[in-house]
Structures are given as C-alpha cells and as structure tokens.
Amino acid sequence: MDRRYVLFMTKALRGFIYGVFSVIIFIYLINNNISAPYAGLIVTLSIVLNSLITFFITSNYGDGYSKEILIIFSILLAIGTTGLVFVQGGLFKALFSIIGALGVNPSDNTIFSSYEQPLISKIIEKQHMKNIIFSYYTLSGYIASSIGAASLYFGLKYSLQISVIFSILTILLYFFIPHIEGRKRITKEQIKEKSKRTARDVSLLFSMDAIGGGFVLQSLIALWFKIRYHLNISQLGLIFFVVDIIIAVSIFITPAISKRIGLIRTMVYSHLPSNIFLILIPIFPNVYVSLLLLFMRQSLSQMDVPTRQSYLNSVVDKDDRSYVVGVSNASRSIAQSSTPYISSYLISLAASSIPFIAGGSIKIAYDLLLFNRFRRENEKYD
C-alpha cells in the first residue's frame, strides 16, 4: 500500500483539532479576558502569519522538501495546542494560538494542505479517480472535525487535551511518509507560464471568496449563535457536529456530481445557493429557522473544496503543483485575514447580521466570476 495514504490520517487528526478550535477559539479567548475585537485581531494575526509563511515557503521550496516541511509545521501545531491548553494568561494563550495557526476553518487552507495535496494527487493520475481520492481526503478531515466538535459536549478541557495528543501523533505519522523525489528549490524560470497564469487567476478569485469567508469563519458563526441565542459550548459543539456530518455527506457525493457536470460547474452550482442561505441565516429571529438555514448552507458550501483541490492538481504540470496550490492557499488565507476583526467587532456589539450579508454577497460575486473565467476549461477535467 502506498505510504502516502498516511496523509489521510494526518488530515483526520488535524481535522479533529480544527473542528474543536473552529468552534471555540473566539469564545475561548474571550473567556480568558481578551475582548472580542482583540480576539478578532489575534485570529487575524494567526491567519496572516500562517499565510505569509505559506507563500514564502511554497514559492521557494518544492515538493522535494515535503516531508521535512510537514514535520516542522506539525511541531509548531503541537507547540501551539500544548501552550494554549496548559500555559495560563490571556497574552500567552493569544501567542500560542498564533504559533499553532489555530484561527483556521475546518477546510484547512494551510501549509499542510499545500504540500499534502500534490502528494495525494501523485497516487493516481486518472481524472475521475483523482476526483474521488480528493473527496475521500477532504471527507476524512470533515468526519474528524465533526467528532472534534461533538467532543465539546463532554467538556472543553477533555477536547483540548485530546487535541494536544493528536497534534503530537501527527508529528510521528509524518515520519512514515516516503521522501518524495521532486523539485527542491523553486525559481520563477522553472514554473511554466500556464501555471503562473493559473496561480495568478485562482489566487485573485480565491482571495475574493476568502474575504467573504473571513466574515463568517465557523468560530465567528459559533460566537454569533452564542450571543444571539445564548447557546453554551456544549450546545454549539452538537450543532457543529451536525454541521460537519452534513458537510461530510455532501463531500461523499461530490465525485458523482462532478463526473456528471464537471468540476467548475459543481463548484459554482453548489456554492451559489449556499451563499443565499448564508445571507438568510440572521434574517429570521428564530433559533430553529437560523439553524435550518445554517444546515442548508453547509449541505452545499464545501462541495467546492475537493473539486477545487482536484482541479488545481490537474490543470497544471505535476512539478508545479506545490507552487500553484501553495500560492493560491496563501493568497486565500491572507485575504481571509482582512475581515475577522471587523466581523468579531460587529457580532460582539449586537449579534449583527452585517457579516452574513456582506460575506454572502462577496461570495456570490466570486461564484459568477469563477464560472466566467474557467467554464471553457470545465469539460477537460471531468
């Protein structure tokens, strides 16, 4: 069996960790005497730092260094989770959340995915099978994320301690992946012009989507439900357990849909209605209606994740994959960091509906622009 399948396990372990922190990071920081706006600033710094590092490394170091880079950043993740859990003081907790890059969504647009995705794509080159393998890879993360969210029902301390154990286990698992033969150093001359154009265009488009997404990070949605409807962490844990299960089911059926209508259409046709549901979440002053709309939104919103991964790892030459994926992930994350501070401030004031409306509207514009840019290439990657 190809040892690269170990990456499904590392994805799942990170999924559990991000599943926990994507629900509680804002609430946890606020409970440790950090104001909501400053919590937003800390999450922003976490995303910005992770993004800049991702951009620098993926622009200079190819997948020949995949194993070493994954081990280094898994160590940082372990330091971040361990310090956040066991070191007292709001300032220290803020610092460790930045070191561990714990401000991310369960979708995991981090340096880990920038190097794992090209490795996963090399397991098999047949397009439909590649679509399936990326769906299973993404699925493993969301199933684990749902378990992480559900663990909050049994107590925050319990969930955080398991996160520490899983972060340490991730380090050990990376030693089992093979050393990858590939480009070690990257220069602009080595990257094909088509790959550069693709990296530029998807970076701009994904950045637009990420700006909208920054308004409605899962942790911000959890904070909104806490303030608007006075829900506690255990209740939020169960809600986002259901959310991640719904996402997992939608991702499971994504390959069948993309085989039928193509990757780009799957991305747009699922993402567009999900953003309409997002805008409607705060409109109705009833917790059950808001939750129904949240579940409807999440049943469609992440179907673009495995299709996007498969598309990017198909449309460019295999030697350029880590560069294109890394640059697009970094650009996406940098753009996403521009809005959590604004959103956390608005939500802390009066559970404002503005983040949902602004985020959904920007994402709808992204869907239309993405379809216009890539629809002609859609049929090549069914």
Disulfide bonds with the S-S distance in Angstrom:
none
